[in-house]
């Protein structure tokens, strides 16, 4: 937590990371194609209610939107008759961090230099030099395709999980939300500080946004316990169902504000893998949630009026 | 030296069983709250059912204590120590019951599902979803846990004081 704070987290009632965000809601319809892999209700049922949050991976909740900032989609899927599932996904395909030590070293390297107000480039470079095992993941993410916004972005589970079938069969997987909207490359040239959120609000008011939940089954050579390792391209994939998001609200009073998207909140049928980053995320999110919930919070950058303005323009 | 009868077997079994559970629980809590390491999830998964078990046993034990006669302390004990003994036992009972309830309540207020056993057996919420309350209870849980830690140390110190320094029958009555 201390390292996150020193790396420029804002605090004051906001999430310590992914501070700038917006609440969304909708539902998930299972295709049934993943029902043989997992007994989780979400893979069997239709119209499972979903609350979600789109966010930028920034410590500062008023930071200007930027095309290169990592985007996240977090979801809480709540079947009426079964335990809920929470998941937090990012748009880069891999996480260039292997374990708790890497996470701590990384945020230490991102510490804000009081003289410049920015992380010290020498420290960031040194982190790269001393963590050569993360190089391929970092390169993969640097050269990733960046889409025009949240609606046409693909979001990855990063960590691996284990699906458990009704007969007890265990399958190591990762998953991704693949947009059904047409994908455009982002140009990122804009004077609007909130252009990504403004675009998302417009898109969702225009028509419901949809994603396929595509599960990738680990192949023989895929590394399960290390999210910085890329999986083989020819792995078997399963389309588990369709996510539909048709409503958007500001975090001011929105349904995604008072919860944490702890990736270890899993229903029967989905279990954590031995990926150590999952435990780091779970522990850190809980502490962030406890700290921010006790603080007085200033308004979110994505205000209710920003959302209403777009709605008003449409009608 | 005054002679004190032993406590009933049930009282002694409950005492030592809970002593082991509470000590384990305090260290599990301490390690999980300060760790992001590979055993974090395992510790959290153990913390919840162990806490509920302590809550159930503590309530049983309170009932047992109220029903059964308590051995009086030796006559020659100073009044201040008698008062301290009574107060610390009241606090011990209070914390054994309050800590699990605060833990359960804080997860309820935080909007968490509360798995008791595996992923299928969930505890119901006992408080409304309220993040401010969650944060407050989360802090209270830590403060009360450290208070219990201190009280347990004082309790052990007092038992050794009876057994090794005063050499009265109090420690023996619990063994």
Interface residues (C-beta under 8 A of the other chain):
Chain A: X83 X84 X99 X100 X103 X257 X258 X259 X260 X262 X264 X265 X266 X267 X268 X271 X272 X274 X276 X278 X279 X280 X282 X283 X284 X289 X290 X291 X292 X293 X294
Chain B: X32 X35 X36 X37 X38 X39 X40 X41 X44 X110 X111 X112 X113 X115 X118 X119 X120 X122 X129 X130 X131 X132 X134 X135 X136 X138 X139
